[in-house]
Amino acid sequence: MSAVVEEIEEIFQKHGQEHYGEGVSQIEHALQCAFEAKEAGAAEALIAAALLHDIGHLIELEKDDEFGVHRHNRSGAAYLARHFGPEVTEPVRLHVDAKRYLCAVEGDYFGRLSQASVHSLEMQGGPMSEDEAAAFREQPGWEDAVALRRWDDLGKVVGREVPGFAAYRSLLSGLAAA
Ligand SMILES: [Fe+2]
């Protein structure tokens, strides 16, 4: 197993039991998101992005409040950029904006957000304006970020059994080496 995968696994071991905010832990949420990506037939880089999209929550020591680090997308993407390419880091960086985007373009999306997501949406700037949404669609990887965002919403099922971190070791090693 590569050093970076060991490092990431250690981060999850150390902080993964932390509360995600909706009855599941960080590691349960990460594994459920990765599983959803895999089930959807996503490319390996996007499965990795789904697994690691909230790693910013785990590497930041300073929390804004009980819902975690609102800039976690940027700190997570910056950390991941040391080891992975933009196919992994961009969906991670954009996944918060993807929520603001979906609130702007899908009429019923906001109503389906969890309570914690509604709270963090306010801190993140609220729904995008039409201009912001158009600018968002100019960014490479925006569609992957939107896909990731939908798995993010699904990965909050209390008690759901999904494959563990070990199932992603070789996928992560391969991507980190590339
Ligand atoms: Fe998430």
Boltz pocket constraint, residues with backbone or C-beta under 6 A from the ligand:
constraints:
  - pocket:
      binder: B
      contacts: [[A, 29], [A, 53], [A, 54], [A, 152]]
      max_distance: 6.0
